[in-house]
Amino acid sequence: MRRLPPVLLEDGCPRELISLIRTILAACKEISFRVGQGALSGVLGSTLDENIQGETQKKLDVVTNQLLKDILLESGYVKAIASEEEDYTVAGNPDAEYIVAFDPLDGSSNTDINSLVGTIFSIMKAPEGSDAADQSIFMQPGKNQVAAGYVLYGPCTTLALTTGKGTRFFTLDKTHGTFLLTQDFAQVPEDTNEYAINASNQRHWQPAMQSYIDDLMAGETGPRARNFNMRWIAAMVGDVHRVLCRGGLFTYPTDTKDPNKPNKLRLLYEANPMAMLIEQAGGIASTGTERIMDIQPDAIHQRVAVILGSKNEVETCLGYHK
Ligand code: F6P
């Protein structure tokens, strides 16, 4: 099985970008170990703090954020970082070419129940001549990403990675500490019978999404004339991984539950990197009205509606939004 650096070199990926990806993965290997230790490492449970987005921070959110932040800033490969757990962006090496946005531990409410969690990252180039301390260097649409990926900490530790030449899976060989290529060019099947929603929010959704899901739930007696299956891991990283592996439609749509927070998922370090992985595997990622990777961000922690997955099913869902 092939190691990550030669695979990326063969693609013509710049050496500095490979080094940056390897730096992120070094932190992820440590995170994989800590998550795997569970209660033994004393990091389960919550802190007494909230992050800037008003969410209770898990101890592992804090630990994993610190790990990634330290290793990235010390490496010299990043000009600046943006993290779900940091109020503002953090400046790094002013001469570096790349900027990284990350969610250090997506689905962290799953840590205490020994369920799936993962690290999501998005890499872009900093605009030429830009200032490392200027937050606006992150205000670029997702189509500018040069690489995106996640590391899923499950029964095995899997990396899904794209540098714009398809989506690949690597598996962490824990005996040697190396990520080995286990699937080249993942393809999301165009059709699916599976969808992922938090159904408890259905009454708060907009009419278009309500009627789309109603029709799926009606099964073979409804307008779709076939039965669908539902799955919900409550960690986007786990749900998107399933979609990449066997197809499906994942959505976290706009809702009216909290008027101050109509959308849940964050554009820069959740929606954009997942959208790139999905599109590179032949799927679609939309808000319902526009391609996720075309959105011009205006805030670091901006939230968006997400509908992604199997091409034909996402198109059907988008049809309800027209
Ligand atoms: O980051 C937000 C997140 O944890 C996603 O990974 C996940 O899809 C969603 O929240 C789960 O939300 P809910 O609490 O509605 O299940």
Residues whose N, C-alpha, C, O or C-beta is under 5 A from the ligand:
A	BS01	F6P	D106 G107 N198 A234 A235 M236 V237
